[in-house]
């Protein structure tokens, strides 16, 4: 399997310092040689030396320049696009390799406060195209990043986690569903795609803290909860008490989530820019060794209560991911297949702005080549 990994030297040095970037380079070299059957091509897009084999033109710092550089690299690889069966891995957060910010197709700000959708999809869309139309990129795309203020050693630890999850991933079984009570029927419909024994936690009655973190020991963790901008918690809703915390970063321990595949439908579940690791469930999960975290970067949409068999938007994409996961493959290929099925089942994609936003904003935090076994 072939994977293209990309980063930006100036961004790495700005975040981690020159010495820190050196540590990360050494760890990336170990990643390239440590996983049997995985061929990793590393392209430092703003480094003339690294880009010498791809035309020698270094990229700028903006997303469009970097995406153009990715296109040049892909074109120069033996076999081109078809050779990258493992997809694309972005190394670093938005302050290293910026997210694309595309206009939100949902334009009613009373309904949706997000003026922009943060997405990595265009990096996987080779050749010139409208970033806002990158609903199903040609390449599966993932990203790994640390939280704001984390040192280079934290990024190196993420790479160690990647190697472990490829070569000696902890064996876990079954699934855990953590859901908002109002959405319980839709969540059950989504989770019915999963094989193995399941455990259902319903908020506001159930909450996971450091004291009972062991209840999250599973292969698949599915979270259908509320999330909010710059809020570390994922929550349920009680008609009397309002929003009630179900999960916080303290809920996740490597003892129970290392190697777990996590899918969250919580709004802003993968909002990582500017967030410290201990202020983000997604970043904490990645730091604690989760195999992958899939979720939305902004406000998400789902199935109306009372219509659990008519899954739409986030719920439909989630169900598609779990259906694909049952057939094995990699986490990147499963998300790619879920996108294709979502597109194929829609007769209104061209005009349905909620479906468009769903495909733009659901992203993968993790290595797309990790096998789901």
KEVEXFI-107056 format. One line per field, with one value per residue (C-alpha): x, y, z; chain; residue number from 1. Coordinates in Angstrom, 1 decimal. Example, Ala and Ser with C-alpha at 12.3 -4.5 7.8 and 13.67 -1.06 7.14 Angstrom:
! KEVEXFI-107056
x <- c(12.3/13.7)
y <- c(-4.5/-1.1)
z <- c(7.8/7.1)
chain <- c(A/A)
n <- c(1/2)
//
This chain:
! KEVEXFI-107056
x <- c(0.0/1.2/0.7/1.6/2.5/2.8/3.8/5.2/8.7/8.1/4.9/6.6/9.5/7.1/5.1/7.8/11.1/14.1/15.2/11.7/11.3/14.5/13.1/9.9/11.9/13.8/10.5/9.0/11.9/11.2/7.6/8.6/10.7/8.7/5.5/5.7/3.8/3.3/5.4/5.3/6.4/7.1/6.8/7.8/5.9/7.7/11.2/13.0/15.1/12.2/10.3/13.3/11.9/8.6/9.7/11.6/8.9/8.4/4.8/3.7/1.9/-1.7/-3.9/-4.3/-0.5/-0.1/-2.8/-1.2/2.1/0.3/-1.0/2.5/3.8/1.0/1.6/5.3/4.9/5.2/1.6/0.4/-3.0/-3.8/-0.7/-1.8/-4.2/-3.5/-4.4/-3.0/-1.8/-1.4/1.2/0.4/-2.5/-4.0/-1.0/1.3/-0.8/-3.9/-7.4/-9.3/-12.0/-14.8/-18.1/-20.7/-23.4/-25.9/-26.3/-29.0/-27.0/-30.1/-29.9/-26.2/-23.6/-20.7/-19.6/-16.9/-16.5/-13.1/-12.1/-9.2/-11.1/-9.5/-6.0/-7.3/-8.8/-6.0/-6.0/-7.7/-11.2/-13.6/-12.7/-16.3/-17.2/-14.8/-17.5/-15.8/-12.0/-10.1/-7.8/-8.7/-7.4/-6.4/-4.5/-2.6/-2.0/-1.3/-3.1/-2.1/1.0/2.1/5.8/7.5/7.6/3.8/3.8/6.5/4.2/1.4/3.8/4.7/1.0/0.6/3.4/1.8/-1.7/-0.2/2.0/0.5/-2.8/-4.6/-7.3/-10.7/-14.2/-17.7/-19.0/-20.1/-22.8/-23.0/-26.1/-28.4/-31.7/-33.7/-31.7/-31.7/-33.8/-31.7/-28.5/-29.8/-30.5/-27.0/-25.3/-27.3/-24.8/-22.0/-21.1/-20.3/-21.7/-22.7/-23.1/-25.4/-24.9/-27.7/-27.2/-28.3/-28.5/-25.1/-21.8/-18.2/-15.5/-11.9/-13.4/-15.5/-13.5/-13.3/-16.9/-15.4/-13.3/-14.4/-13.4/-15.9/-16.9/-19.9/-20.9/-24.2/-24.1/-24.3/-21.0/-20.3/-17.6/-14.5/-16.3/-14.3/-17.4/-19.8/-23.3/-26.8/-30.0/-32.4/-35.7/-35.3/-31.6/-30.6/-27.3/-25.7/-22.1/-21.6/-18.0/-15.0/-11.3/-10.8/-13.2/-10.5/-7.6/-5.2/-5.8/-9.3/-9.3/-5.8/-6.6/-10.3/-12.1/-14.1/-16.9/-18.6/-21.6/-21.2/-21.2/-17.6/-16.3/-13.2/-12.7/-9.0/-7.6/-6.3/-7.6/-5.3/-5.3/-6.9/-9.6/-10.7/-12.2/-10.9/-7.3/-7.3/-8.5/-5.7/-3.1/-4.3/-3.8/-7.2/-6.8/-8.9/-11.5/-14.0/-16.3/-17.5/-15.5/-18.6/-22.4/-23.8/-27.2/-29.0/-32.2/-35.3/-36.5/-39.2/-37.8/-35.1/-35.5/-35.1/-31.5/-30.2/-27.1/-24.6/-26.5/-26.7/-22.9/-22.1/-24.2/-22.5/-19.1/-20.0/-21.5/-18.2/-16.2/-17.9/-16.3/-12.8/-10.4/-8.8/-10.4/-9.7/-11.3/-14.3/-14.9/-14.4/-17.0/-19.4/-19.1/-19.7/-22.8/-24.1/-23.7/-25.1/-28.3/-29.0/-31.2/-31.0/-27.2/-27.0/-29.5/-29.4/-27.0/-27.2/-25.9/-23.2/-22.0/-22.1/-19.7/-17.4/-17.0/-16.7/-13.0/-10.6/-8.2/-5.7/-3.9/-6.1/-4.1/-5.0/-6.7/-10.1/-9.8)
y <- c(0.0/3.5/6.6/10.2/12.2/16.0/18.8/22.3/23.0/26.6/25.7/22.9/25.2/28.0/25.7/23.3/25.2/24.2/21.5/20.2/19.9/17.9/15.5/15.1/14.5/11.7/10.2/10.4/8.6/5.8/5.8/5.4/2.2/0.6/-0.6/-3.8/-3.4/0.4/2.6/6.2/9.0/12.2/15.5/18.7/21.0/24.3/22.7/23.0/19.9/17.8/19.0/18.5/15.3/17.0/20.0/21.8/24.4/25.0/25.8/28.9/28.9/29.1/26.1/26.6/26.8/23.7/21.8/22.7/21.2/18.0/17.7/18.1/15.4/13.0/13.5/12.7/9.5/6.2/5.3/8.7/9.0/5.3/4.3/6.0/3.3/4.4/8.1/11.2/12.0/15.6/16.2/19.0/21.2/24.2/26.3/24.0/22.9/25.2/23.8/25.0/27.4/27.2/29.2/27.4/26.2/26.7/30.5/31.1/32.3/32.1/28.3/27.9/30.3/29.0/31.4/28.9/25.1/23.8/20.9/18.9/17.4/19.6/18.3/14.9/16.4/16.4/19.0/22.4/22.4/24.5/23.6/24.1/21.2/18.7/16.5/13.2/13.7/11.3/10.4/9.4/12.2/12.1/14.4/14.1/17.1/18.1/20.7/24.3/24.7/21.0/20.4/18.4/15.4/15.3/15.1/12.4/10.5/10.6/9.0/6.3/5.7/5.3/2.7/0.8/0.9/-0.5/-3.2/-4.1/-2.5/-3.5/-6.1/-4.7/-5.9/-4.7/-1.1/1.6/4.0/7.2/9.1/12.0/10.6/12.6/11.0/7.5/5.8/7.3/6.3/2.7/2.6/3.8/1.5/-1.6/-1.8/-2.7/-6.3/-7.6/-7.0/-3.4/-1.1/1.9/5.0/7.5/11.1/12.9/9.7/8.4/10.3/9.0/10.4/9.4/7.2/5.0/5.4/1.6/1.6/2.9/-0.2/-1.2/-1.5/1.2/4.2/6.0/9.4/11.0/14.1/17.8/19.8/23.5/25.8/25.9/23.7/20.6/18.6/16.5/16.7/15.4/17.4/17.4/19.3/20.6/20.8/21.9/20.6/17.9/16.8/13.2/13.1/15.4/14.9/13.3/10.5/9.0/6.9/5.0/2.0/1.8/3.7/3.0/1.3/2.3/3.7/6.7/8.3/11.4/13.3/16.0/19.5/20.9/17.5/17.9/21.6/21.5/24.8/26.7/24.1/22.6/18.8/18.9/21.2/18.8/15.3/14.6/15.7/13.8/10.7/10.9/11.6/8.6/6.3/6.0/4.5/7.3/9.9/10.9/13.9/17.3/20.5/22.7/22.6/19.3/18.1/14.8/12.8/14.4/12.7/10.2/9.2/6.7/4.7/7.8/8.5/11.8/13.9/13.1/9.9/8.6/9.1/7.5/4.4/4.2/4.3/1.5/-0.6/-0.2/-1.1/-4.5/-5.4/-4.5/-2.4/0.8/3.6/5.9/3.6/3.1/6.9/7.2/4.4/6.1/9.3/7.5/5.8/9.0/10.7/7.8/7.6/11.3/12.7/16.3/16.7/19.6/21.6/20.2/22.5/20.3/17.3/19.3/20.6/17.1/15.8/18.9/18.9/15.3/14.7/12.0/12.6/9.8/7.7/6.7/3.5/1.9/-1.4/-2.1/-5.8)
z <- c(0.0/-0.9/1.2/0.5/3.7/3.4/5.6/5.6/7.1/7.9/9.7/11.7/12.7/13.7/16.0/17.3/16.7/14.6/17.1/17.5/13.8/13.7/16.2/14.2/11.0/12.7/13.9/10.5/9.0/11.5/10.5/6.8/7.5/10.4/8.8/6.7/3.4/3.7/1.4/2.7/0.4/2.4/0.6/2.5/0.2/0.9/0.8/-2.5/-1.8/-0.9/-4.0/-6.3/-7.7/-8.4/-10.4/-7.7/-7.1/-3.4/-2.2/-0.4/2.9/1.7/1.1/-2.6/-3.2/-1.1/-2.9/-6.2/-4.9/-3.9/-7.5/-8.8/-6.4/-7.3/-11.0/-10.6/-8.7/-10.6/-11.4/-10.5/-8.7/-9.1/-7.1/-4.0/-2.7/0.8/0.3/1.8/5.4/6.4/9.1/11.5/12.5/10.7/11.7/9.8/6.8/6.8/6.4/3.4/4.4/1.9/2.0/4.0/1.5/4.3/4.0/6.7/9.7/11.9/11.2/10.9/12.4/10.5/7.7/6.6/6.4/7.5/5.3/4.0/1.1/-1.6/-0.7/-2.0/-5.1/-7.7/-10.4/-10.4/-9.1/-6.9/-3.3/-2.3/-4.7/-3.2/-1.8/-2.6/-3.0/-5.3/-2.4/1.1/3.4/7.1/9.3/12.6/14.8/18.4/20.5/20.8/22.9/22.7/22.3/19.5/21.7/21.6/17.8/18.0/20.3/17.7/15.2/17.7/18.1/14.4/14.3/17.2/15.7/12.4/14.0/17.4/17.9/21.1/20.5/21.3/20.6/20.3/20.3/22.7/21.7/23.7/22.7/23.5/24.7/22.2/19.4/20.9/18.1/15.3/17.1/17.5/13.8/13.0/15.5/14.3/11.4/13.9/14.7/18.1/21.6/22.2/25.2/25.1/27.3/27.2/28.4/30.5/32.7/31.8/32.1/31.6/33.8/34.6/37.4/35.1/31.8/31.4/30.1/26.8/26.2/22.7/19.0/17.8/19.9/18.4/19.9/18.9/21.2/21.2/20.7/20.7/19.4/21.7/24.3/25.3/26.3/24.3/25.8/26.0/26.5/29.4/29.1/32.6/33.2/29.7/28.2/30.4/29.9/28.8/27.7/28.4/27.5/31.0/29.9/27.7/28.9/26.6/28.7/27.2/23.9/22.3/19.0/19.1/16.0/17.0/15.1/16.5/15.2/17.8/16.3/16.1/17.2/15.0/15.5/16.4/15.3/18.3/20.8/23.5/23.7/27.1/25.7/22.9/23.0/19.5/20.2/23.5/21.8/19.2/21.9/23.9/20.9/19.3/15.8/14.2/15.0/12.3/12.9/11.7/12.0/12.4/13.1/11.9/10.8/11.5/11.6/13.0/16.3/15.5/12.1/13.0/9.8/7.5/8.3/6.7/6.7/9.5/10.5/7.0/6.5/9.8/9.0/5.7/7.4/9.7/6.9/5.0/8.1/8.4/5.1/6.4/4.4/5.8/7.7/4.8/2.3/4.6/4.8/1.1/0.4/2.8/0.9/-2.4/-1.0/0.4/-3.0/-4.8/-2.7/-3.0/-5.8/-4.4/-3.8/-6.2/-4.3/-0.7/1.1/4.3/2.4/0.8/4.2/5.6/3.0/3.2/7.0/8.1/8.3/9.5/12.3/11.9/9.3/6.4/5.8/9.2/8.6/10.2/11.2)
chain <- c(A/A/A/A/A/A/A/A/A/A/A/A/A/A/A/A/A/A/A/A/A/A/A/A/A/A/A/A/A/A/A/A/A/A/A/A/A/A/A/A/A/A/A/A/A/A/A/A/A/A/A/A/A/A/A/A/A/A/A/A/A/A/A/A/A/A/A/A/A/A/A/A/A/A/A/A/A/A/A/A/A/A/A/A/A/A/A/A/A/A/A/A/A/A/A/A/A/A/A/A/A/A/A/A/A/A/A/A/A/A/A/A/A/A/A/A/A/A/A/A/A/A/A/A/A/A/A/A/A/A/A/A/A/A/A/A/A/A/A/A/A/A/A/A/A/A/A/A/A/A/A/A/A/A/A/A/A/A/A/A/A/A/A/A/A/A/A/A/A/A/A/A/A/A/A/A/A/A/A/A/A/A/A/A/A/A/A/A/A/A/A/A/A/A/A/A/A/A/A/A/A/A/A/A/A/A/A/A/A/A/A/A/A/A/A/A/A/A/A/A/A/A/A/A/A/A/A/A/A/A/A/A/A/A/A/A/A/A/A/A/A/A/A/A/A/A/A/A/A/A/A/A/A/A/A/A/A/A/A/A/A/A/A/A/A/A/A/A/A/A/A/A/A/A/A/A/A/A/A/A/A/A/A/A/A/A/A/A/A/A/A/A/A/A/A/A/A/A/A/A/A/A/A/A/A/A/A/A/A/A/A/A/A/A/A/A/A/A/A/A/A/A/A/A/A/A/A/A/A/A/A/A/A/A/A/A/A/A/A/A/A/A/A/A/A/A/A/A/A/A/A/A/A/A/A/A/A/A/A/A/A/A/A/A/A/A/A/A/A/A/A/A/A)
n <- c(1/2/3/4/5/6/7/8/9/10/11/12/13/14/15/16/17/18/19/20/21/22/23/24/25/26/27/28/29/30/31/32/33/34/35/36/37/38/39/40/41/42/43/44/45/46/47/48/49/50/51/52/53/54/55/56/57/58/59/60/61/62/63/64/65/66/67/68/69/70/71/72/73/74/75/76/77/78/79/80/81/82/83/84/85/86/87/88/89/90/91/92/93/94/95/96/97/98/99/100/101/102/103/104/105/106/107/108/109/110/111/112/113/114/115/116/117/118/119/120/121/122/123/124/125/126/127/128/129/130/131/132/133/134/135/136/137/138/139/140/141/142/143/144/145/146/147/148/149/150/151/152/153/154/155/156/157/158/159/160/161/162/163/164/165/166/167/168/169/170/171/172/173/174/175/176/177/178/179/180/181/182/183/184/185/186/187/188/189/190/191/192/193/194/195/196/197/198/199/200/201/202/203/204/205/206/207/208/209/210/211/212/213/214/215/216/217/218/219/220/221/222/223/224/225/226/227/228/229/230/231/232/233/234/235/236/237/238/239/240/241/242/243/244/245/246/247/248/249/250/251/252/253/254/255/256/257/258/259/260/261/262/263/264/265/266/267/268/269/270/271/272/273/274/275/276/277/278/279/280/281/282/283/284/285/286/287/288/289/290/291/292/293/294/295/296/297/298/299/300/301/302/303/304/305/306/307/308/309/310/311/312/313/314/315/316/317/318/319/320/321/322/323/324/325/326/327/328/329/330/331/332/333/334/335/336/337/338/339/340/341/342/343/344/345/346/347/348/349/350/351/352/353/354/355/356/357/358/359/360/361/362/363/364/365/366/367/368/369/370/371/372/373)
//
